[in-house]
């Protein structure tokens, strides 16, 4: 993947808040809004590239800290910081993601070539995205599954003893939907003795991050009847070989890898190791999903439903035709 010379650009960063439709609950807590940071890079000819990120407390990030890290790069961008140099200037994480994506977008504006072409990909195709059901009672999650009627459902689980009831209720309510589940590190090793077998009988295809990152040695040599996916356990290129001893799927998110540049490399390396790839997201707007759509091409699982969980998206936003996410000009890249 070539790195184009970077122009001198002025950087601006702003915080935006988007209300979530209802409440989004995972095993670590709940939230009612998405706080996103938007980076804008403007070159001398007035062309603007944008990128968006979601600071995530689970990874030691805060809105204030990520914003400060981004703003501290202003002088470097004024001198023409490239994507390659950015990868060495900031660690993987939300701050680098927004800046990396803004550089991609600015390169598109300057070259007149779409981002997929710059990345050496084929023209983008629609993808089918999962739709996420946040933690609730079994009855409420079943009702939600009926209401959305999606071909691929992702169930957030709590690790509180009620997960089997939740999955069984959703399976009964949505017998034709494919199911994946996400424990968000909420299980204990003892749960491995019963839940994967039970979930296999219910047709669950994947269990995402059952155990806490850094405490998942119990998965080494564990013969799970359901494929296991790494989310919090995986970030960038480092450690993918070790993850392959525990998991069969890796969830690649731009906010974890620090942008599209590294995410594309992570996807390629994971696939070379025989791992399947899931492309995921934080709860964010179409500006976060659009660069991830490049990554989602040919992925085994796509979970880019962030805007569908919001009460309102930014304008213009990506087009969702039911579960199909369509390449949409004018949003990014």
Order of alpha helices (4+ residues) and beta strands (2+ residues): beta-beta-beta-alpha-alpha-alpha-alpha-alpha-beta-beta-alpha-beta-alpha-beta-alpha-beta-beta-alpha-beta-alpha-alpha-beta-alpha-beta-beta-beta
